Amino acid sequence: MKKKTRHRGNENVFVVAPCAGVTPLPTRRIFVRFTNEPVPPKFAQIYIVDPEMQQRAERRRGIFADLESGTLLDIEQMMAEHNPFAQQFLNYAEKLRADRAEGKDVVDLVYRLHEKKSNPRTHNLPTVSEVGATLIEDGNLDSPRDILLWAKDHRLLRLFETNPMYDPLQYPLLLPHGDLGWTFTDEYADNIERRSKREMSLREHVAYRLFQKVDDESALHQGGRLFQQYCVDQRAKCEQEQLRWIASHQAELRADQYRGVQDALLNEATTVLNEGEGLLTEYDRETGTLQHPDGDQRRPDHFLNQIGKRIVLPSTHSGSPRAMYKSYQDSMAIVREYGKPDVFVTMTCNPTWEEIEEKIPEPNQSAQDRPDIVARVWQQKLSELLKDLDEGVLGRVMARIYVVEFQKRGLPHAHILVILADEDKPRRREIIDKLVSAELPDADVNPQLYETILTSMMHGPCGAANPNSPCMKDGKCTKGYPKPLVEVTQGNVNGFPVYRRRRRPPGVLKLKGREYDNATINQWVVPYNPYLSQKYNCHINVEVCTALTAVKYLY
């Protein structure tokens, strides 16, 4: 039953499109389909995307085709008895039945994502099945996110996302008793002292909801994919709330300094920009080309045919172009003071960590169903890793730079650049071999490390064995696998070290359902540090840095 929580939740939701079963289901009614049309924006331009429901629609089975009618009737009866909104509003199932009784067509719509070629590591498509939100960026940051609902007397009502009834109407299965959500007037309890403010922000309210209380078997945390949708939706609400605040406080942010009207009047050039060019291309992550958003360069708004009121995102807004540029500047200032990075460490969360699995006792739940637990355990592990680095696991640290990414691959990971003291810099073969290994360890001497490397540090398969692997481009692996077998480490070959990868005894090694030649299996090992891999039991790629481009890679 828990595997279909989003399907059952969509049956009982009070606020979806009235005459179409949409897959992925739009959680807001969207009237403006194309954002560049000369019409004012209406309603929120946001979709919740669930690949599993997408596949069901593509098979033409319908979004509610395999739901048990008896279970649905039991849920409807329970909602009618206990949910105060069930007596006032029509849910989607009731509206669907009414439309069918009137002979109206109910169509499954499929929402497709298309990859954007620019900045591939930022705009690439998801590669795992997880719930996500797609927000249409049209420059109207302060546009309202309305939802529609139908009263029992067939009146059509509109509700803004900051209304406390938004959450119980949108997620009746997670909040079956109609518990109200956040609104602007929420305050902290009187017994909480030493606070500079009494008002509770939306982010703080969501954090309180997500923190599971002791001995609290809340329906919220049992929601499976519906809980994933709830988390994504709440994060989207927080983002929209921040953007609305920025849009309404442009004077305090001194945005008039950025609008460039005077520059446009003085600029004789009237070059028309191609589609896709604009503020976000001020920094090209792929090529490392930088252009300061407030510099003397000709920006799009410096042309007369591009003038208009635009909302300026300050550097304090995480993820904005100015925030990325400021972080890059700070990182380069560190490099200028302490020298170029020596070691590049990439750590990825392991969903099978003991700390995660023991906090998810439900047999039908996985780490994907509990992003709250995954995020907390991940943060603790990352903090411990940073502490280890500072204490000199890889050598005496002069400085470090790191970023955390939540990729569209299901799990968070961190990129860490470490600048070491002169005596520990990996300039000699002996130091490189001490820091980095690219070979399978001895299974008899260290079985735990051997298992970690086999499960977390093997690349591929790619190449002829798997030409559709994400790392493949033009018939070749972009990461250079399989690597060459060499007896000794070579410190600098075309600007990169070649790690020792010796030939193993002949035989067959079975891995991920495939058979590998044991003699050449080291060609597929991702470089790692034995101590860190053994301690953290996850993917921790450790490489020797040779160029400043590693700093650009972070941003």
N, C-alpha and C positions, 0 to 999 in steps of 0.2 A: 504493500500500500504506500509506503514512504517513497518508493521510486517514482510515484506519479503525483506527488504533492502539487507540482505546478499545474498539472492538468485538472486536478480536483479543485485547486484554488481558483483557477480560471473559470470553472463552472459556477462557483459561488460568489465570485467577485461582483461588486455592485457598480463598477465604473469602467466598462469597456465599450468598444464601438458597438452600436446596436444591431447592425445587420450583417456583420461579416465575422466569420471565425478566422482570425489572423494568426499566422505562424511565422515568426515569433509574435506572440500576442502584444499589441500596442497597449501599454498601460495608460496612455493618454490618447484622447481623440485628436487626430491630426488633420487639419483642413488645408494647411499650406504644405503641399507636397514638394514644390520646387522653390528653394529659398531665394532665387534670383529674380522671381517674378515681381513686378511693381505693385505689390499688394502688401498691406501691413501684416505682420506675423500674428497668427492666432493659435492659442494653445501651445503646449510644450512640444518641441520637436525632438522627441526622444523615443527610442524603441528599446525594449528589453529583448535580448537575443539569446535563445536557447537552442544549440545545435541539435539536440535530441528531438525537440518538437519540429525543427526544420526538416529533419529527415523523414519524420512521419508525414508531414504535409507533402513532401516530394513523392512519397509512395502513394499519395492520394488516399490515405486511410482516414483522413479527418483528424482534427486535433482532439476529439473526444471519442474516437471510434472504439477503443478497447477499454473504456472505463466501465466498471460494473454498475449496472443500473440500480441494483439493490443498495450498494454502498453509497451511491450518490443520493438516493432517496433518504437513507439514514442520516447523511450529513445535512441535507436540506431540513429534515425534521428537527435535528439538533439545533441548527441555526435558528429556526423559527421559534424554538422554545427559549433559547438562552441569549441570542444576539438581539439587542434592542433595535438595531438598524434593519433587521429582517422584516419587521412589521411595517416599516416606512418606505422601503425602496425595493425595486425589482432587482434580482441578481441576474447574472448573464444567462443562466440556464432558463429562467422564467422568460426573459426577453427573447431568447432563441426559440423557445417553444411557441411564443406568441407570433413571432415573425413567420415561422413555418406554417402555423395555422392559417395565417393570412396569405399564404402562397408566395412569400418573399424568398428569393434565392439566398442561400448561405454559402459563401465561397471561401475556400482556404487560400489565403494570400501568402506568398513566399517572399521573404526579405533576404536579398542577396548582398553580400559584401564583396567589393572589388578592391584589389590591392592597389595602393598608390606607390608608384615607382620611386618617388623622391624619399630620402631619409628612410631606407628600407628597414633599419632596425627599430624605427619608431612607428612606422605606418604599415608594418607587415600584418598579414591576416593571422587570426588565432590558429593555433595548431593542435589544441586540445579541446575536448568538449566541456565547456564551462559557460555559465550564464554571464552575460555582459550587457552593457548599455551602450547604445549608439546615440550620441547627441549631435544634431545638425548645427554646424557653426555658420551663422549667417550675419554675425556682427551685432545682433540684438541681444546683448548679454542680460538685459533686464526684462526680457520677455517673460510673461507669466506662464507657469506650468499649471494649466487648468485640467480638471478631470470632469467628465460628465456622468450623471447618474439619473435614473428614472424613478420618480416617486410612484407609489401605488396608484395614484390618480392620473398617471401617465404624463405628469409635468416633467419637463427636462430641466435639470438643475445643473449649475456649474459650481465647482469647488476649487479653491486655490490650494496649492500644496502646503502652505503654512497653516491651514485650518486643522485643528486638532482631530477632526473626523477623517482626515485624509488616510492615515494608516489603517484604522479599523475597517474602513470601506474598501480599501485596496487589498488588504490581507485578512479577510475574515477567518480563515483557517488558522492563522498564526495568532490572531487576537479574537478568539471566538466570543468573548464576553463584551466586545466592543470597547476595550480599553483605549482611551483617547491618546493621541500622539502629541507631538511637540507643537507649541505655538509661542509667539513672542512674549506672552505674559508669564511663562513658566519661571518659577523662582526656586532657589535652594531652600531647604528646610531651615527653620529658625534656629535649630540647635547646631548648625554648621557655622563655626566662628572663623575669624581671621581670613575672610574673603573680601577682596576689593570690590566685588559686585554681587548683587543678589540674583540677577537674571541668569538663567541657564541657556547657553547657546544650543543650537541644533546639534552640533557635533558632540557636545557634552551629554545631551539627552540620548543620542544614539549609542554613545559609549556606555552609558548606564544600562541601556536595554541589552546590549550585546554581552555585558559581563554577567555570566550565569551565577546566580546566587547558590549558596550551599543548600543541598537537599531540595533544590527547586527544579522539578521536572516540567519546565515551561514548554508550551507548544511551540514557541518561537524557535528554540534550538533543536526541535525535533522535525523541522520543516523540510529538510533535505534541499532539493533544488529550489523550492519556494523560499527557503531561508536564504539561499544564495541570491535570489532575485531581490529579496528584502534588503540585503546588505548593499547590493549594487545600487538599488534605488535610493537608499538613504545617503550613500556617498554622492550620487548625482545631485540630490537635494542640497547637500552641504556645499558642493561646488557651485551650484546655481545661486545659493544664498550669498556666498562670498563674491561672486561676480556681480550680483545686484548691488551689494554694498559698494564695490569699487565703482560701478557705473553711477551711483548716486553721490559719490564723494570725490568726483574728479577735481573739484576746486582745491580740496585739501591735498590731493596728490600732485597738484600743479601740472595737470595734464596739458594746460595751454602751452607749455614749453615744448610739447612733443607734436602738436598738431601740424606744424610746418606750414601755416598759411602764408606767412611772410616769405618763406623759402620758395613756395610755389609761385608767388607773384614775381619774384626775382629770377626764377628759373625759366630760361627760354626754351628748354627742351620740353616737348610734348609727346614723348614716346609712349605708345599704347602698350600696356603690360599684357603679357600672355596670361591665359587662365591658369590659376594656381600660384601666380607670383604674388608677393605681398609681404606682410610683416613676418610670417613664419619662415621665409627664406633668407632672413637676415643672417642666419647661421646655418650652413650646410653641414650636417653631421658627417655625411659620407666623405666629403672632400676636405673638411676642416676649414673651409673659407669663412672668415668672420667679417661682420659689418656691424659696427656699434649702432643700436637703435636710435641713439641721439647724436650721432656724429655728423660730420660735414658731407657725408656721401649723399647722393641723390636717392631718396627713398620714394616709394610709390606716391605718398601724399605730398611730395614736392612738385608734382605735376598738376597743372591747372585742371586737366580733365579727370583728375583723381581726387579732387578736394571734396571733403565731406566730414561730418562729425564722426569721429571714431573713438571708441573707448580704449583708453590706454591701460594696459595691464602693468602694474609696477613690478619691480624686482622682488617685492615681498610676497608676490603670489607664486606659489610653487608650480613649476612647469611652464611658466610664461617665458617668452624669448628673452626678456630682460633678466629673469632669474637665472636662466641657463648661461647667459653671457657673463653675468656677475660672478657666478660660481666658477666659470672658466677663468676669469680674470684673477680671482682669489687663488686658484690652483696654480696658475702660471707665476703668481707672486711667490708662492712657496717654492716652486722650482727654481726661480731666479735666486732665491736665498740659499737653498740647500742642495741644488743640483738636480739632475734629471732622475726620474724614478729608476730603481734597480730591480724591483720584483713586482709582478702583476699577479694578484690573487683574485680568483673568482669563486665565490661560495654560493651554492644553491641549496635551498631548503630540501630536506628529505622527508616525504610524507610518512615514512615508516619509522621515524624516530620513536623511541620508546615513550618519550614524554608526550607525544601526540597521541599515540595509540592507547595509552592507559587512560587518557582523558576522554576517549570516545568509546565508551563501553558498549554502545548500541551495535549489534551485529550487522545491521543494514546501513550503517553510516560509514563514510570514509572521510579522509582528511579534506576532500573537496567540499563535503557538506558542512564542515566546521571551520570556515576561514578565520573565525575569531580565535580559536585555539591555535591554528597554524601560525597566525601572525604573532601571538604572544610567545610561543616557543621559539619561533624564528628570531625574534628580537633578543631573547635571552642568549641564544646560541651565538648570534652575531656579536653581541657585547662581550661574550667570553672570548671569541676569536680575536677581537680587537685588543682585548686585554693581554692575550698571549703574545700578539705581535709587539705590543708596547714593552712587554717584559723580555723581549729578545729571543723569541723562538727561532727567528730567521736571521738574527744578528741585531746589533745595537741600532735602534731606529732613531733617525734624526727628524723625520716627518712622515706623515701618511695622509692620503686623500682617499675618500671612498664615497660611493653613491649606492643607493638601494633602488632596485627596479622591481616592479611587479609586472612581469612580462605577460603577454597573452599566451603563455604556455602553462599556466596553472599554478606556478609556485614563485615566491620571491627569491631574488638572489642579489648579491652585492659584488661590485667591482672595487678592489682595494689596490691602490698604488703605494708602495713602500720605498722610502729613500733611506738607505743604510749608511752607517758611518764608513769612512774610507777603509778601515781595516777589514770590514765585512763585505765590501762590495764584490759581487760575483764576476771578477775579472779573470780568475784562473780556473782551470778545469777542475781542480780539487774542490774549490768552493762551490762551483755549479753542481757537481755531483752530490755534494753534501746537502744542498738546498732542494734539488729537483731530481726526481726519478721518473723514467719513462719506460719502466719494465715491470712485468708482473712479479710480485714478491714470491718468496718460497712458501708454498702452501703448508709445508710441514713445520717450518720455523715460525711462521706468523699466520695462522689460518684466518684470524679475524681481519687482518689487513688484506689478505688475499681475497676474501669474500667482498670486502668493501670496494676494492679496485675492480673486480669483475662486474659488480652490480652498478657502480656509480662512475667509473672512470674509463670506460671503453667507448670509443667513438664508433658511430655507425650502427649497423652496416650501411655503407654507401657504395658508390661506384657501380660496377656491373651487377653486384648482388642486390642493390636497391637504388636504381637510377632516379627514383622519385623522392629520395631523401631531401629534407630541407636544405642541406648543405651543398647540394649539387647545382651547378650552373654551367651551361654549355658542355655538359657531359663530364665535368671534372668537379672534384671536391674542393670547395672554396677554402677549406682548412688544411689542404695538402695531404690528406690521408689517402692511402697508407704511407706512413713515413718510411724513410730508408733505414735499413739495418746497418748500424755502425758499431765498432768495437769500443771506441773511445769517444768521449764528448769533444766536439769541435766548438770552440768558443765563439767564433764569428764567421758565418758563411752567408755572404750577401746581406749582412746586417742583422742576422738572426743566429742564435746558437742552435747547433744540431746536437740533441741529447743522445747519450749512449742508449742503444737498443740492440742488445746482443741476441744472437740466434739461440733458441731454446731446443731441448731434445725433441726429436721427431714424435709425432703422434697426432691425435685428434682431440680438440677441446670443444665441448658443446656450450654455446652461450646464446641466450635469447632465442632459443629454438633453432639455431643454426650451428653448423659444424665449421670450425676453424682449424687451420693448420697450426698445431701447437708450436712448431719451429719458428713461425713468422708472426705469431700473435702479438708480439711486442710492437709491431708496426701500427697497431690500433690503440695503444695505450695513451690516454691523455696525461700529460705531465702533471705530477703531483708531489707533495711533500709527505713522506711516510708518517711523520709524527702527527701532522694535522689531519690526514685522512683517517688514521687509526683513532684519534681522539673524537672526531666529529662525525664519522661514519656517514659522509655525504659527498656530493660532488664538490671538491675543492681543487680547482685548477691553479697550479703555481708555475709561473713562467718567469724567465729572466727578461727584463726590459732592455731594449737597445735603442729606443728612439722616443722623442717627445710626442709622437703621434698617439701614444697611449693616453696622454692627458686629454687630447681632443676626443678620443673614443668615449670617454665618460660622459660627455655632454653633446 
